[in-house]
Amino acid sequence: MTMYTLIGIFMALTCSMCFALCVSLLLNAAWPLLRRLGGSLGPVAESRFWFLVAATPAMAAVMAALLTALPSYIRYEPQPAERELGALLWLTTAIAIGIMLRAAWNFTRSAWLLSRMPAVMADDCSASGRARKASYTLVSKSGVLAVFGLFRQRILVSEQIERMLHDDELAAALAHEDAHAEAHHNFVRLLLCFALDLAAFAPFKRRVEQAWREAIEMAADLTAIRRGNSAISLSSALVKVSRQRMPGEISAHLVSAFAPQRCSHLERRVRSLLAYCGDEPKASSPRFGVTLLGFAVGPVFLLTLAFFLSRTPVLAGAHHVLEAMMR
């Protein structure tokens, strides 16, 4: 690899990291508006909206590298580039590589644990008649009621939770988890966390991941009710299971537990479920303009950014900034 190519790669990494940080800070500042837009959508649409918001910094980073850093370097940097690299460029490149390696490690570790946990926790547990009939797996660990695995997914239920829930409550809870499995939320969560680990400013990362988790839980609740389960039974199961604590080494790698530990989210879900009592939940139909605006925020921002980054003055300015970092 020539020095010219190496410098170009370093500049692209530095530029992408800086842009990702700036976009994350911008989205964090606009959080009240984003929260309002997301809240105006139905649960399923809201979960997709938050996924797009979470991916925006990473997509902006890729665009900054491909549309600004590399084109400006190729256009304005003469060959061969035989020069000393500045300490600032070395430092920012090292940080960018470290962030990428950390994101890859977290992704690989979570994927491996999610795939291995069902086999490990299901050892030495005999299935009850209810478990065989409902096709879930009993485990001895306390507080477990969740979907594990990525492609071969299994629902694991603690023995004490199975004993604690009535048949209708258990059926509603399992329908909720089935909704998670059908939507492949474990895999989607891995992608979301990988994008956030790559590019997101810390407060923004926590906010958007929590908002996405809450949205998918509401969507799974709605799916369970539409499949004929009682809203009261699901609410009762939520309250009962919320009193059980899932081990931290397990919950850290899940999309979420069946019942949240945050009281505010639990209250919101129960109130939403009780609002369906006696009524068949209808598909959410927010105003068309609000829905369009919610889903247009990310693409419009990225397209505007792409147009801006590809302008000649921007390329020249970016090259001057990157040149200064090389000295």
Secondary structure, DSSP 8 states (H G I E B T S, - for coil): --HHHHHHHHHHHHHHHHHHHHHHHHHHHTHHHHHHHHHTS-HHHHHHHHHHHHHHHHHHHHHHIIIIIHHHHHHHS-SS------HHHHHHHHHHHHHHHHHHHHHHHHHHHHHHHHHHHTTT----HHHHHHT-EEESSTT-EEEE-SSS-EEEEEHHHHHHS-HHHHHHHHHHHHHHHHTTHHHHHHHHHHHHHHH--HHHHHHHHHHHHHHHHHHHHHHHHHTT--HHHHHHHHHHHHTS---HHHHTTSS--SS-S-HHHHHHHHHHHHTTTTS--------HHHHHHHHHHHHHHHHHHHHHHTSHHHHHHHHHHHHHHH-
